[in-house]
């Protein structure tokens, strides 16, 4: 597994110079464990370098660096942008610590990004998925959503539909009294809100791959041994929104 193989795989599913791409990945799917163990940093730098080469110097690479598990059910929290680790896998934690990568300020749903539109995709750190959020910005920038060895079960962009439509099984909570520590040490009050599921509901995002396949919006390929799925976030949101506006419970299990 080399960065050239990864770059070629990513190009084959639609990425090109200047693109903005939100990447979800599972490093373990790219190559056998013995191969990953033989590579520097288990192949994380090769994966990221391949992605950056696929989109070029004018592109923007974005990854989730969420802290939802740690913070979503706490009354008040301290989110240290530079030091609170990402909970979304080793690749995202490695990426957010790379030179030139910046991170957003949303208490639970921050992202890390590097490239021409890195600042743009930070959003306003208020809503997790709705207007003004990172996902709103990704929609406006006509970004790609690339899945490397993972399925639509981890497609966070689908949550943006839930917030835009204001589905009845979610509710808002704020983080009043919470603090965000900026990378320079400055402390500011959190402005973040969350759009939480009510008890008894569970999302069912896996079924969306078949829906999107029927709509013809998916590009399928391979990098190393990992299956790739790539789609425009705008297509993901528009197709799903039409379904959820007809049936507000379309994205949850019965």
Secondary structure, 3 states (H helix, E strand, C coil): CCHHHHHHHHHHCCCCCCCEEEEEECHHHCCCHHHHHHCHHHHHHHHHHHHHHHHCCCCEEEEECCCHHHHCCCCCCEEECCCCCCCCCHHHHHHHCCCCCEECCCCCCCEEEEECCCCHHHCCCCCCCCCCCHHHHHHHCCCEEEEECCCHHHCCHHHHHHHHHCCCCEEEEECCCCEEECCCCCEEECCCEEEEECCCCCECCCCHHHHHHHHCCCEEEEECCEEEEEEEHHHHHHHHHHHHHHCCCCCECC
